[in-house]
């Protein structure tokens, strides 16, 4: 197998891919309510009732 002498790596592709994965992770965390950077974005909160009190909103 010949050596690829002088071939440069494709670091821009790897950097772009890493940034895309990081952005997708932030959007997923925001959607599921782990972080709250954008108000009113993501899943709605569920309302669960407690047998001894009024319904309580939970995240």
Secondary structure, 3 states (H helix, E strand, C coil): CCCCCCCCCCHHHHHHHHHHHHHHHHHHHHHCCCCCCCCCCCCCCEEECCCCCCCEEEC
